[in-house]
């Protein structure tokens, strides 16, 4: 049986009544708050997760934008407003600011605010929507390391021990900037940078390159049943399994939420073998829980680079289609994306296949 995936339509968010709830759920899983600022009305909606990040109950802070700005540290507020203005004036593509925000306990926490303006036909901003993430622990660690580096630069610069310590601190800073804090795998930004390099290399010099996408099955149910801390434990355990069963040259990272990506310099056949080993290891792994019997599985999508693939994002999209086909086929499975060749022509519709590729090709030629 040959399964065809039609190109998915892009539908504006406003056409989905449930997308607001879905976005809020995703942000909750990622521990990020949502904010929605109507510039015309001068009102700002801060969701429950946003309130929770600063120590308040849901909807405790009201709708006045000053609820946000009045809590920004005095040393940071002018910078935040300058960056917002730069984005509203279309000088910056998006708004991004790391600043300190007053918590209900009286202390300040480092947060990362990001947003994008919705503009009218004349290009004037009417509304800004964005997210707020707690980065306090990483930021304080980063500042502490930076402060230590500054102190060391001014002390006994000629001593060998200083140079070794500086090198160690620099490695720590580099590791912090490229590593996902929960899993220890590469973070999304560094994963994309490495993928860019590998894709350009393979386009120029040739060779094999395969993208694998993993998604934890029924992860929301695990979170709802066992709590978010246990959900984090499941993510860490699966990340450890991926790392343990991968080669040093494989690029393993957390793609986002409960999704992982591996970029490997092998062909489809060997990628499928690798994915099968990982799939079996995760399926048979004993996830400990004091009161429940927990079984976690993954759905895996595989896409191999061919000369028809012109961008890195296209290869990711094909792996994503294969992964969602595995989801649609009942989860806990592996699917491979491939353009089938029949009579020396390439079919126009991408096809997701299972491991029995020769049987699928025979069906294709027979018109089934």
Secondary structure, DSSP 8 states (H G I E B T S, - for coil): --EE--------GGG-TTHHHHHHHHHHHTTEEEEEEETTTTEEEE-HHHHHHTT--TTTT-SBTHHHHTTB-TTTHHHHHHHHHHHHTTSSSSEEEEEEEE-TTS-EEEEEEEEEEEE-TTS-EEEEEEEEEE-HHHHHHHHHHHHHHHHHHTS-TT-HHHHHHHHHHHHHHHHHHHB-TTTSSB-HHHHHHHHHHHHHHHHHH----EEEEEEETTHHHHHHHH-HHHHHHHHHHHHHHHHHTS-TTSEEEEEETTEEEEEESS-HHHHHHHHHHHHHHHHH--B--SS--B---EEEEEEE--TT--SHHHHHHHHHHHHHHHHHTTSS-EEEEE--EETTEE-SS-EEE-S-HHHHHHHHHTT-
